[in-house]
Amino acid sequence: MKSRPRKQWLPAVMLSLLLPLAACGSDDSGTASDDSSAGGGDTGGSLTVLAAASLTDVFAQLATPFEEEHGADVSVSFGSSTDLAEQAVDGAPGDILATADETSMQIAEDASVTGDVETFATNVLTIVVPRGNPAGIESLDDLDGATWVRCADEVPCGKVALAVLEDNDITAEPASLEEDVRATLDKVISGEADAGLVYSTDAVAAGDDVEAIEIPGAEDELTSYYVTSLEQAENADLAADWVTWVTSEEGQKILADAGFGSP
């Protein structure tokens, strides 16, 4: 894991999803109840996590055993990494920041609102099309003349899309630029777009609603994910435990099962 020196930090929030407290002692979560990998004994309280939109499903999965282990409530606010980092700098409430690129995390670091920063996962761009692939998209070349979408230039999924398109000499213009990767995915699932550029984990999360088309060489433009606790967290120990949990062996297994690569 890549780690950086501690700095101070303040918070952020976007669309808030409160993950309910699961029943303690269950053996069905995939994490044994006596496993210390989720951070240790019960501490109670609440934790607000500010996370990139592409982490929506996997952070919900990570929250359940964490809540069981700590007797705590985890509330996760998802959105654009850039927006969340800027909100953190502006002082919006939150205990954890998880971004889908180093540039967004650097915004918070430069403002001295972060603790130690850890790299905890990677992702790769892919093409998704609606089930049945009605437009017959088979590669990036087929985007020319198609109704396709991607993330806005300033957000991580947009930056990596621009890099992959440039690497492949693709000049086709998207029908729209979306605020984050989940908005891009939703346009494809709804049939509003013939194709979209999203992370491979989003294609996994969408299941049978989409079909994924691999982009040769996309692994050369990997997306890395960063996480940090906040200096002003109401429960600093609980915040530190979340970082420990997502970087632990069991946390990494949950991430891998969701399609994320190792850091």
C-alpha positions in Angstrom: 0.0 0.0 0.0 1.2 3.5 -0.7 1.1 5.7 2.4 1.7 9.4 2.9 2.4 11.6 5.9 -0.4 12.8 8.1 -2.1 16.2 7.4 -5.2 17.8 8.9 -8.7 17.5 7.4 -12.3 18.7 7.3 -15.3 17.0 5.6 -17.9 16.6 2.7 -21.3 15.1 1.7 -23.3 14.2 -1.3 -26.2 11.8 -1.8 -26.4 10.1 1.6 -27.1 6.4 1.9 -27.5 5.1 5.4 -26.4 1.5 5.6 -28.5 -0.2 8.3 -26.9 -1.9 11.3 -26.8 -5.6 10.6 -27.5 -8.3 13.2 -24.3 -9.2 15.1 -22.9 -12.6 15.2 -24.1 -13.7 11.7 -21.8 -16.2 10.0 -23.4 -15.3 6.6 -21.6 -12.1 5.9 -18.4 -13.8 4.7 -16.5 -12.4 7.7 -16.2 -14.5 10.9 -17.6 -12.7 13.9 -14.4 -13.2 15.8 -12.2 -11.9 12.9 -10.3 -8.8 13.9 -9.7 -7.7 10.3 -12.6 -5.3 10.5 -10.7 -3.3 13.0 -11.2 -4.7 16.5 -13.8 -4.6 19.3 -17.2 -2.8 19.4 -16.8 0.9 19.7 -20.3 2.1 18.7 -21.1 5.5 17.2 -21.5 6.5 13.6 -19.1 7.0 10.7 -19.6 9.2 7.6 -17.7 8.0 4.5 -17.3 10.2 1.5 -16.7 7.9 -1.5 -16.3 8.0 -5.3 -19.4 6.9 -7.1 -17.7 3.8 -8.5 -17.4 2.5 -5.0 -21.2 2.5 -4.4 -21.8 -1.2 -4.3 -18.5 -2.5 -2.8 -18.6 0.1 0.1 -22.1 -1.1 0.9 -20.6 -4.6 1.1 -17.7 -3.5 3.2 -19.9 -1.6 5.6 -22.0 -4.6 6.7 -19.2 -6.6 8.5 -17.7 -3.4 9.8 -21.0 -2.4 11.4 -21.3 -5.9 12.9 -17.8 -5.8 14.3 -18.1 -2.3 15.8 -21.8 -2.0 16.6 -21.7 1.2 14.6 -23.8 2.9 11.8 -21.9 3.7 8.6 -23.4 6.4 6.4 -21.8 6.6 2.9 -22.2 9.7 0.6 -21.3 8.9 -3.0 -20.4 11.4 -5.8 -17.7 12.7 -8.0 -14.2 12.4 -6.3 -13.4 16.0 -7.3 -16.7 17.3 -5.8 -16.2 15.3 -2.6 -12.6 16.5 -2.1 -13.7 20.2 -2.7 -16.5 19.7 -0.1 -14.0 18.3 2.3 -11.9 21.4 1.9 -15.0 23.6 2.4 -15.7 21.8 5.7 -18.7 19.6 5.0 -19.2 16.9 7.6 -17.4 13.5 7.1 -14.9 11.2 8.7 -13.4 9.3 5.7 -12.6 10.4 2.1 -12.1 7.8 -0.7 -11.3 9.0 -4.2 -10.9 7.4 -7.6 -7.8 9.4 -8.4 -4.7 11.0 -6.8 -5.5 14.5 -8.2 -8.8 14.7 -6.3 -7.1 13.5 -3.1 -4.4 16.0 -3.6 -7.0 18.8 -3.5 -7.7 17.8 0.1 -4.1 17.2 0.9 -3.0 20.6 -0.3 -5.6 22.1 2.0 -4.2 20.2 4.9 -7.4 18.4 5.6 -6.2 14.8 5.4 -4.7 12.1 7.6 -2.5 9.4 6.2 -3.5 8.4 2.7 -3.5 4.8 1.5 -3.9 3.3 -2.0 -6.4 0.5 -1.7 -7.6 -0.6 -5.1 -7.4 -0.2 -8.9 -9.9 -0.2 -11.7 -9.9 -0.3 -15.5 -12.1 1.4 -18.1 -14.5 -0.7 -20.3 -17.3 -0.2 -22.8 -20.8 -1.1 -21.7 -23.8 -1.5 -23.9 -27.5 -2.2 -23.2 -28.4 -5.9 -22.9 -28.5 -7.4 -26.4 -26.2 -4.7 -27.8 -28.8 -3.2 -30.2 -26.3 -0.8 -31.8 -23.8 -3.6 -32.5 -20.9 -1.9 -30.7 -17.8 -4.1 -30.7 -15.0 -1.7 -30.1 -14.1 2.0 -29.6 -14.1 2.5 -33.4 -17.8 1.8 -33.4 -18.5 4.8 -31.2 -18.4 7.0 -34.3 -22.0 7.6 -35.3 -23.4 6.0 -32.2 -25.1 7.7 -29.3 -22.6 7.2 -26.5 -21.7 8.8 -23.2 -18.9 9.2 -20.8 -18.0 11.1 -17.6 -17.2 14.9 -17.7 -13.6 15.8 -18.3 -12.9 17.1 -14.8 -13.9 13.9 -12.9 -11.6 10.8 -12.6 -13.7 8.6 -14.9 -13.7 11.4 -17.5 -9.9 11.9 -17.3 -9.2 8.2 -17.8 -11.7 8.1 -20.7 -9.9 10.9 -22.4 -6.6 9.2 -22.0 -7.9 5.8 -23.3 -9.6 7.6 -26.3 -6.4 9.5 -27.1 -4.3 6.3 -26.8 -6.6 4.7 -29.4 -6.9 7.8 -31.7 -10.7 8.0 -31.2 -12.2 11.4 -32.1 -15.9 10.5 -31.9 -17.8 13.0 -29.7 -20.1 11.8 -26.9 -23.8 12.6 -26.8 -23.4 13.9 -23.3 -20.9 14.2 -20.5 -22.1 12.9 -17.1 -21.3 14.0 -13.6 -20.0 10.7 -12.5 -19.6 7.0 -13.5 -23.0 5.9 -12.1 -24.8 8.6 -14.1 -23.0 7.3 -17.2 -23.9 3.7 -16.5 -27.6 4.7 -15.9 -27.8 6.3 -19.3 -26.8 2.9 -20.9 -29.0 0.8 -18.6 -32.0 3.0 -19.5 -31.4 2.7 -23.2 -30.8 6.4 -23.6 -27.3 5.6 -24.9 -25.9 2.9 -27.3 -22.8 2.7 -25.2 -20.9 4.2 -22.3 -17.4 4.3 -20.9 -17.3 3.1 -17.3 -15.2 1.1 -15.0 -15.2 -2.6 -15.3 -16.5 -2.9 -11.7 -19.6 -0.9 -12.7 -20.3 -3.4 -15.5 -20.0 -6.2 -12.9 -22.4 -4.4 -10.6 -25.0 -3.8 -13.4 -25.2 -7.6 -14.0 -27.4 -8.6 -16.8 -28.6 -5.1 -17.5 -25.5 -4.4 -19.6 -22.9 -6.2 -21.7 -19.2 -5.3 -21.2 -16.7 -5.0 -24.1 -13.1 -5.0 -23.2 -10.9 -2.2 -24.4 -7.4 -3.5 -25.5 -4.7 -1.6 -23.7 -7.0 0.0 -21.2 -4.9 -1.4 -18.4 -2.2 1.1 -19.4 -4.5 3.8 -17.9 -5.3 2.3 -14.6 -7.4 4.1 -12.1 -6.1 4.0 -8.5 -8.2 4.6 -5.4 -7.1 6.4 -2.3 -8.6 6.6 1.2 -7.9 8.7 4.3 -9.4 9.4 7.7 -10.1 12.9 8.8 -8.2 14.7 11.6 -11.5 16.2 12.9 -13.4 12.9 12.9 -15.8 12.6 15.9 -14.5 9.1 16.5 -10.9 9.0 15.3 -10.5 5.4 16.3 -13.5 4.3 14.3 -12.3 6.3 11.3 -8.8 4.7 11.5 -10.5 1.3 11.8 -12.3 1.8 8.5 -9.0 2.5 6.7 -7.5 -0.6 8.3 -10.5 -2.6 7.2 -10.5 -1.7 3.5 -6.8 -2.3 3.3 -6.9 -5.6 5.3 -6.7 -9.0 3.7 -10.5 -9.6 4.1 -11.3 -6.1 2.9 -9.2 -6.7 -0.2 -11.0 -9.9 -0.9 -14.3 -8.1 -0.9 -12.9 -5.6 -3.3 -11.4 -8.3 -5.6 -14.8 -10.1 -5.7 -16.4 -6.9 -6.9 -13.8 -6.7 -9.7 -11.3 -4.3 -8.3 -7.6 -4.8 -8.8 -5.0 -4.7 -6.0 -3.1 -1.5 -5.4 
